[in-house]
Amino acid sequence: MKNLYIQIQIGPELYSKDPNSSALGQKIISNSITLIHEIGFEDFTFRKLGKHIQSNESSIYRYFENKHSLLVYLTSWYWSWIEYRLVFATTNIASPTERLKKSILIITQQVKEDNSFGYINEVLLSEIIFSESVKAYHTKNVDEENNRGCFMAYVGVVQRLSNIVLEIKPSFKFPHMLISTVIEGAHQQNYFGKHLPKLTDKGKDSEAITEFYSEMVFNFLKK
């Protein structure tokens, strides 16, 4: 019996041709993650990717206009996958406090590979998100891309958790700021833990980041 894989749906504004529609498209996504993780986004090019997958550079351009578009796609896939995990983990939990605790765990913990998605290495992709995803929206064209819906997946995750915050404390004035700060901060701390350890207290404690941000969030909500 063949393995059954769940498919993450990504909006058509994020690609020229849907990479899920062909074996080559899936190969482009899978190997771009490997290559970006290996050499970094600055040094990554479609020419290098084409050589890596033994395909013409022009074939990659049929799927993505440029490497920035590819990064936006990968970022969107990651956040769509995170939202899938949030929904799966919290649907049957009645208490908003427990749902928020579970959600904070998901957005701050180290990622483990999910075999439900056949050609995506979520562990490598998460490390790209920690170190490179800010480049997806720190651009001159961010407003235009936002208007086209390129960042809806990330916005959706922040909105979902913000709604839980307001269930717990309807009078809280800054739910989106709180949640986006947790997400971006957790990414920074994961990055620091790997590359600049003197800027973090993570050390060898794999739960330190989750513990820190959980305490921060619930202390805010107690005030």
PADO-562892 format. One record per residue: residue in one letter; x, y, z of N, C-alpha, C, O in turn. Coordinates in steps of 0.001 Angstrom, whole numbers, plus 524288, in hexadecimal, padded with zeros to 5 digits. Layout:
BEGIN
AXYZXYZXYZXYZ;...
This chain:
BEGIN
M8034B7FB4F800008000080000800008036A804DE800008071B8053C80310;K802398089B7FC988055280D537FC3A8044D810EB800D980007810F98030D;N80860813FD8024F807A8817E98065E803F081C248046E8042A81DBA7FFE5;L8008A81DF1807E27FCF28222C8069A7FF248273D808C68003C827A880D70;Y7FFC782B1B80554801FE8300F806EB7FDD883454806D87FAA68349A80343;I7FDEE8379F80ACC7FA8183C2880B067FD028407E807CD801C384133807F4;Q7F9D684362804E77FBEA84783801977FA9484CD9803E17F60C84DF58050E;I7FE82850188047F7FDBC855818062C7FC55858BB8015F7FF27858AF7FD7A;Q7F7F485B89801AC7F63785EB57FD447F8998642F7FDA37F813866DB8019A;I7FB32865C57F9757FDA986AE67F92E7FB0886E047F4D07FA1B86BF37F092;G7F9D4873007F5DA7F715876467F21B7FA1B8771F7ED197FEE9877407ED32;P7F764877B57E8AB7F9EC878457E38E7FD0587D587E2E98001687DDB7DF3F;E7FC3A881147E6747FF45885EC7E63580502885077E79C808398888D7E6FB;L806508805B7E98080B9A87F587EB6180EF787C307E78A8136987AD67E8C4;Y80CE487B0C7E30481005878217DF3780E0C879437D9B6809B587B337D8FC;S8114E878077D5DA80FBC8785D7D05D80D1E8734C7CEA2809618735D7CB9B;K80F2086EE67D09580CC8869C97CFB380D08866DA7D4DC8110E866E27D77E;D808C3864557D64C8086F861A87DB5480C8185D447DBA180C32859837D8A4;P8105585DB07DF3681448859887DF9E8120A854537E16081476850417E08C;N80D66854667E3D180AF084F7C7E556808CD84C787E0AD8075B847E97E12D;S8089A84F047DC228060E84CA87D7A080988848E37D496807B0846497D0FC;S80E80848907D5FB81201845207D3008166B8431F7D66A81799845577DA84;A818CD83EF37D4AF81D5483CC77D76F821DE8409F7D75B824C38410B7DB2B;L82280843727D2FF826B38474C7D2B3825C984BBC7D68C8296D84D767D92C;G8210184D917D6E781FCD851C07DA94820F58502F7E02C8232D8533E7E326;Q81F7C84B797E19D8208F8498B7E6E68266B848F97E7C082861849FA7EC06;K829348475B7E3A982EE5846D57E4008316E84C2A7E4C88353984CA47E7B4;I82F5C8502D7E22E83150855827E2D2830B2857497E87583458859717EABA;I82C23856677EABA82B29858057F01E82EB6855107F3E3831528576D7F729;S82ECA84FF77F36A831E184CB77F6F1837A284E2A7F6D483A1984EC97FAE9;N839C284EB27F22083F5C84FB97F19F840C2855687F2B0845288568B7F443;S83D11859057F1DB83E2685E787F34183EC385EFE7F9258420A861FE7FAFC;I83BA885C1D7FC1683C3185C2A801CC8419585A2B8035B8444185C8D80691;T84322855D38011684843853988024984CA585761800EF8504685822803FF;L84C48859BE7FC5B8508485D177FA79850B98624B7FD66854F7864217FEBB;I84C34864B27FE6A84C2A869958017384E518689D806E58514986BC7808F7;H84CCF8643A8093284EC5862EC80E66854B48623080E508576B8639781206;E856A28600080A1485C3485EC6809AF85F87863A2808A3863978644C80B20;I85DEB8670A805078614E86B618035C85F39870C8804D6861FF874AA80437;G85A6187119806C8858208762480824855468789B8039485679877897FF0C;F8517287BF3804D184E2787E36800BF85134881F77FD408501D8824C7F894;E854FC884CA7FF6A857FB8888A7FC4585AD9885CC7F7D085AF1887C67F36E;D85D28881527F8E28603887E8D7F4F285CF387ADC7F19585EDA878BF7EDB4;F8582087A1F7F30F854A1876A37F029852F1879317EB078516387DBE7EAFC;T8533E8764C7E6BC85155878257E1AB84E70873BF7DEEF84F2186F2B7E03C;F84B37875237DB2A8487F871297D81B84C6186E0B7D4C584B74869787D39D;R850B2870817D33C854A886DA37D04B856F78693F7D3A1857A3864D97D1CF;K8582886A867D88C85A41866867DC1085633862507DD2E8577A85DAF7DD7B;L8514E863F37DDCB84D30860217DEC584C7D85C8D7DA0584BE2857D07DA93;G84C9685EE37D55C84C1185BBB7D0A28505F857AA7D03B84F638532A7CED9;K8551E859427D17185980855927D15A858C1851597D579859FD84CCA7D493;H856B8852E77D9FE855ED84F447DE50851F084B077DCE6852898467D7DE5D;I84DD884C9C7DA03849BB848D77D8B984A4F846C27D32084709843CF7D133;Q84E95848647D09584FB4846A17CB3F84B34847F47C7858493D844AC7C49B;S849B384CED7C7C88458E84EE27C467847168544B7C27484A50856EA7C4DE;N844CC855FA7BE19845EA85B227BC0A8440285F5E7BFC783FDE85EE57C22D;E8471C863827C03684590867FE7C36E8404686A1E7C1AD83D1786BBE7C4E4;S83F6186A187BC9483A7A86C357BA75835B8869327BC688317886B6A7BCCB;S8365C864347BDA3831F0861197BF8983024862F27C4E582B88862807C631;I833C0865047C80483262866FB7CD3582F5186C107CCB782BB486D0E7CFBA;Y830CD86F4C7C8DB82E0D874397C8038286A873647C64382543877007C6A3;R8271886ED87C469821A286DC07C31981E4486D6B7C7FF8198386E197C7BF;Y820BF86C5D7CC7581DDE86BDE7D15781E16870D97D4AA81A42872447D734;F822988737A7D49E8234F878247D7D98261287C677D4C1829CE87B637D1E6;E8242A8812C7D5618264E8859B7D28082BF8886A77D3EF82F1C888107D093;N82D4A885F87D8ED8329C886E77DACB83348884387E00F82F9D881DC7E215;K837EE884947E243838E8881C77E72983605884367EBBB834D6881837EF88;H834DC889427EB71831B088BB07EF8C82C3F8893C7EFA782A37888037F3D6;S829E5888847EB13824BC886087EACD824DB880937ED298212C87EF37EFCB;L8291887DC67EC34829B5878937EE79829F6878DE7F46882783875B57F714;L82CE987CA27F68482D4A87D347FC2E827FA87E817FE8A8269687C6B802A5;V82500881EE7FBFD81FC28833C7FDE781C5387E5A7FDE68194587D8380184;Y81CD487B2C7F9DF819E0876457F99B81B53872AF7FE2B817E78709B800D5;L82067871FA7FF0A8222586E898034A8204F870858089081EBA86D7780BEC;T82086875A58094881EB2877FC80E2C818DF8770B80EE48171C875AF81327;S815EA877C580AB881047876EE80AFA80F038713680C1280B7D8700480F1E;W811F286DA4809888110A8681180A89811F1866DA8104E80EE48640C812BD;Y81625868FE8127181768867FA817EA812FE869C681B7A8115A866E181EF3;W8110D86E8C81AA480CF38709381E1F807C886DC881D48804BD86D3C820F7;S806B786C028189280207868E0817A380268863B281A837FE90861BE81CA4;W8071C8618181A89807FC85C9E81D678077685D7B823458053585A39825FE;I80981861CF8253E808F08631382AD180331863AE82C398017E861CF83051;E8002A8664B828DA7FA92866DF82A087F7D28619C82A037F46E860A382D48;Y7F93985E40826687F713858EE826627F82C8563A82B997F4B9853B482DCE;R7FCEC856C082D8B7FE5785456832867FB52856CC837157F9AE8540F83AAD;L7FA9B85BE9836E97F7A785E9783B077F20185CAA83B307EFE385B9083F5D;V7EFA185C498369F7EA3485A75836607E9D6854DE838667E66C8539F83B8C;F7ED5785188836967ED4A84C0A8381B7EE0584B6A83DFD7EB998480984069;A7F16684EB58404B7F2C984E11845D67EEDA85081849907EEAB84F0484E22;T7EBB385434847BD7E86A8572E84B687E2908569A84A8C7DF7E8589884DA9;T7E0F6853F18466F7DB68853BE845107D7FE851B8849817D3C3853D184A67;N7D9B084DCB84C3B7D66F84B5A8504B7D7AE84D40855CF7D62184AC7859A2;I7DA7B851A58563D7DBB4853E185B607D8148587085C6D7D83A85C5D859A8;A7D4CF857EF8606C7D0E285BFB8618C7D350860D6864007D1C386535862BC;S7D71186020867757D94F8647786A627DCD4867D4866E97E095865D0864AE;P7DBB386CF4866657DF3387046863497E4B1870A8865927E87D8713F862AD;T7E5228705186ABB7EA4E8707386D2E7ED8A86BC286B777F22386C4D86A2E;E7EB248672A86B727EDF286281869CB7EF1C862A5863F97F336860CF86244;R7EB83864D1860EA7EC7A8655085B4C7F10A8690785A457F43786812856C9;L7F15C86D3B85D477F5AB870E885C887FADA86E7785E2B7FED486F4185B96;K7FAD286B858626F7FF98868DC86419801828651185FE180626864E385EA2;K7FDDF8621385DBB7FF3C85E56859AA801378612B854CA804E485F6385241;S7FEC98658B853828004F8688C84EE1805BD86AE884F7B808DE86AD784BD5;I806D386CFD8541780BFF86F35855148102C86AFC854A48146E86BF3852A1;L80EF28665E8568281293861F7855FD813C9860EE850368184F8603284EC3;I80FC4860DF84CFA8107D85FA784774813B1863CD844B0816FC8627A84171;I812D6868CA845DC8159386CEC842F981B0186E1D8451D81DF387118842C2;T81C5886BC68499B8218586CDC84BD9825158681A84C29829D4868B784C9C;Q822F18636C84BEF8262B85EC484CA48294885D8E847BA827F585F5984377;Q82D6685A868485983065858BD843E082D108550D8409E82A3B851C5842B2;V82D73855A483B8F82A25852B7837F582C3E84D3683723830F884C5F836D2;K828A384979836CE829FA8441E8356C82788842EC83020823708450D82EC3;E82A1783F7D82D268282983E4F827EB822D083BBD82830821DA8384F82B6B;D81F5883D7A824B5819FF83B848247E819798382F81F8F8198A83A3C81B36;N818F5833238203F818D382F9E81BC3813BA82FCC818AD8131C82D00814D0;S810118331C81A6580B30833BC8177F80BFD836B481268808A48369880EF4;F810738395D811F38117E83CA580D678166783A8F80AB981AC883BA480C66;G8159D8379480691819AB834388047781EBA836B9802D7822DF8349680402;Y81E9F83B358002B8237083D357FDD6825928420C800978293F844787FEA8;I8235D8437C805048251C8480D807FD827FD8464880CE4825F18432A80FEE;N82CAF8483E80DA782F7E847598128682E6784BF98161F830CE8501C8159C;E82AC884B3E819BD8290D84F8981D1C82D5785163820CA82D6A855F48224C;V830DD84DF38223D8352384F74825C1838AF8537182310839DC8578D82546;L83A618523581E4683DB0855DA81B5C83AB685AD681A1383CE485F1D81A64;L835BA85A51818A08329C85EEC81754832088628381C0E832478674881B7D;S831478604F820A8830BB8638F82556835AC866AF8265D8356586B2D8280F;E83A31864578255883F1C867258262C83FC186B8F822308420286FA38235E;I83DBC86AAD81D7583DAA86EE58199B83A158734781B6F83B68877DF81AEB;I83595871E481D8D831F0875DA81F828347887904823DA833F387DCC823F8;F837348766D8276D839C08792C82BBC83DB087D2D829C183E188817782BE4;S8409187BC7825AF844F887F078240B843E78826481F3E8466E8866A81E84;E84031880CC81BF583F988835E816E483A3B885CD815EB839BF8891B81275;S836328844B818D5830E0885C18174A82FE388B9E8178882C8488D9E814BE;V832CE88E6981ADC832128941681B228332389696815D28310E89AC3814A6;K8365E8940F8129A837968962780D68832F2895BD809B8832E48983580598;A82F19892A980B2B82A7089228807E5827218971B80809824858986380435;Y8273A899EA80C78823E289E9480CDC826C88A39680E278245C8A7BD80E37;H82BD28A36380F2F82EED8A82980FC8830F28A9C780A69835A38A99080960;T82D608AB618070A82EAD8ACDC801AC82BB38B1CE8003B8280D8B35C802F3;K82D428B43F7FBF982A9E8B8F27FA128251E8B7BC7F81B821C28BB2D7F808;N824318B2EB7F68A81F278B1797F44081B768AEE97F826817968AC847F69B;V81CA18AF667FD2D8198E8AC9680118813CE8AE3280103810658AADF801AE;D812A98B3368003680D318B4F78004380A2B8B2A97FBAA805BD8B0E57FC47;E80C948B2B27F71780A0D8B0697F27B809228AA987F346804EB8A89C7F217;E80D158A7DC7F54780C8C8A2387F61B808868A10E7FA59805A089D3C7F9F7;N808578A44A7FE53804738A3968026A7FEF18A44C8003D7FB618A1608019D;N7FE418A82F7FCD97F9288A9147FA697F78B8A4847F6F27F2E28A38F7F63F;R7FB4C8A1B77F4CA7FA2689D1F7F18E7F928898437F4DB7F7C2894287F2C8;G7F9E2898BA7FA007F8CD894557FD757FD4E890AA7FE507FC8888C307FFE1;C8021B892867FD49806A888F147FDA3807F588D6E8033C80ABD889968040A;F805FB8904B807148076A88F1F80C7E802B488D6280FC1802CC88D8E8148F;M7FE9A88BB880D047F9CA88A4480FBB7FA8F885BB813817F8028858981794;A7FE0788215812377FECD87D888159F8010A87F2F81AE57FF4887D5681EF9;Y804ED882AB81ACF807418849981FAE80348887D2822B7802B68873382773;V8008788B4781FF27FC7C88E7B8226D7F85388B00824F17F66688C2682931;G7F6F9886BA822427F30788330824557F498880A4829707F15487FF282CE7;V7F99387F3D829F47FB7E87CED82ED17FB40880F68333B7F97387FCB83789;V7FD13885B38321B7FCF1889D5836197F74F88AFA837B27F63288BAB83C52;Q7F3BF88B2D833E07EE4788C43835127EBE3887F3838677E9038890783C1A;R7ED1388314837157EAE687EAC83A017EC7887EF883FC87E93087E468433A;L7F16F87FFE840D17F33A880458463A7F1568853C848EC7F0498852E84D9D;S7F0E58897F846067EEDC88E5B8483D7E93B88DA184A0B7E7AB88FB484E18;N7E63488AB0847087E0CB889A2848937E0828869C84DB47DD0D88789850E9;I7E42C882FC84E737E4438800C853617E5B1883AB857DF7E3678835185C16;V7E97388722857037EAE888AF785B017E61C88E1585CAB7E54688EF686152;L7E2F988FBF858E67DE57892EA85A227DA0E88FB185CBB7D6CF891DE85F89;E7D9F788A9F85BE17D65E8874485ECF7D7C98875C864967D46088785867FA;I7DCDC88741865A77DEB28873386B107DDFB88C8986D9D7DC5188CEB8721C;K7DF41890A386AB17DEE9895EE86CDE7DCE9899A1868A07E00489BEE865C5;P7D7CB89A36868347D58689D75864117D74E8A324864297D7248A5C886025;S7D8FC8A509868A67DA928AA86869147E0408AB6E867757E20A8AFE586755;F7E3198A73E866397E89F8A7D8864EA7E92F8AADF85FD27E6B38A98A85BEC;K7EC6B8AEE985FD37ECA98B2A185B807F07F8B10B857297F0378B31F852D5;F7F4018AD72858437F8458AC8C854917F8EF8A6CE853117FD518A4D785340;P7F4CB8A40C851997F56789E69850907F8F189D3084BE97FC0C8998784C28;H7F8838A02F847B27FBBC89F1C8431A8017B8A05E84428804FA89D8084284;M802648A4A9846E7807C08A60E8484680A298A1E784BC880EBC8A08A84B32;L8071289FEC84F678091389BF1852FD80A8D896F98500980ECF894DF850C5;I807078951D84CB5807FE8903184A0180C62890B08460880FBA88D3E845BC;S80C76894E7842F4810AE8957A83F1C815F689629841C7819F78948283FB1;T815FC898988466381AD3899168496481CB9893BE84B3A82167892A384B0E;V8192D8907A84CF581A9D88B2D84EA081CEA8882084A0A820FF885A484A92;I81A50888528459581C1C8854B84110821798872083F3E82514883FF83EAA;E821F888C4083E57826F288E4983C6782B4588D9A8407882FB988C5E83F23;G829EC88E6A8456482DC888DBF8498F82F9B8882384A128343E8872484ADD;A82BF8884778499D82D6687EEF849F58310687D6C8457B834AC87A5E84632;H82FFF87F92840E38337D87E7F83C76838F7880A083D8483CE087E0283C86;Q839288856083F8583E39887B2840C28411E8847A844CF845CD8838884440;Q83E67882C8848DE840F387FCE84D03842D487A8184B05846FE878AC84C96;N83FCC8780A84795841A087323845388467F87411841F384A2A870F484212;Y846868785B83F0884B12879AF83BD584FC887AE883F498541A8790E83E46;F84EEE87E078435C8532B87F51846F78555187A638499185A0B879CD84A36;G851C7876DB84B0D853788721584DAA8573186EE684A5585AA386C3D84C61;K8568386F2A84530859D386C22841B085EC586F0B84026862E286CA783F71;H85E628744A83F9E862BB8773883D558652887B54840F4869D487C6884098;L8620387D9D8446C863EC881C8847E586228880AB84D7785EFC8839084FA1;P8642F87C7E84FCB8621987A8D854C58627F87E5B8595785F9287DDD85D20;K866178822B8590D86686885E985D5786220889EF85D57861C788D24860E7;L85EC0889C78595785A4788D538591D8554388ABF85B0E8510F88D1085AC4;T855B5885FE85D05851128833185ECC8525288011863B0856DF87F38864FC;D84E3687E5D8666584ED987AF286AF584CFD8756D869C184C208724886D49;K84C638744F864C084A5386F3B8633284DE786AC9864E184C19866EF86720;G852F186B4A863D2856948672686533854F9861F4862E18537E861A885E50;K8554385DE1865FF853C3858AC8643A84E2985751865B184C5F852F3864C4;D84B6785B14867FC8460185A37869A58425A85AF7864FF8415C85F6586368;S8405E856C2862D683D1B8570A85E27837D78599B85F288353285B3585B79;E8364485A05864288313685C4E8657F831AA861F68675382DB5864638689A;A836678641D8677A8373A86947869C58343386D87866EB831E6870F086968;I8342C86D5B861CF831878717285ECC82BA48713685FA2829218753E86065;T8297586C9285F7D823E486BED860868228D86DCC8660081EB187090866C4;E825B486C4F869C0824C086DD386F2A824E7873C186FD1821948760687273;F828C98763D86D658295C87BE686DD8824A187EBF86B978226D8823186E1E;Y8231587D50866D881ECE88028864518197E87ED7866A48160088225866AE;S818D687A208688E813FB878D186B548136587C278703780F3987E4C87145;E817A187C8E8732B8178687FBD877E3816858857B8768C8138B8882587939;M8190688756872688185A88CCA870E2812B288DE386F6B8106C891BA87136;V8106D88A8D86C2F80B0D88B6186A5A8073488B6486EDC803F088EE686F42;F8078E887848723E803A988716876638049188B3587AA1800DF88CB487D51;N8094588D0487B4680A2B8916E87ED4807A28966587CAB805658997587F9F;F807FA8972A8779F8055489B9C875257FF7E89B49876077FD0089F318774D;L7FD4C896A88755D7F7A389617875B47F5968966987B4A7F0EF8974987C25;K7F909895B487F087F7748962C884947F6EE89BCE886477F41289CFE889F5;K7F9B889F57883947F9D08A4D0885497F4858A759884A47F3E18ABF3885E2;
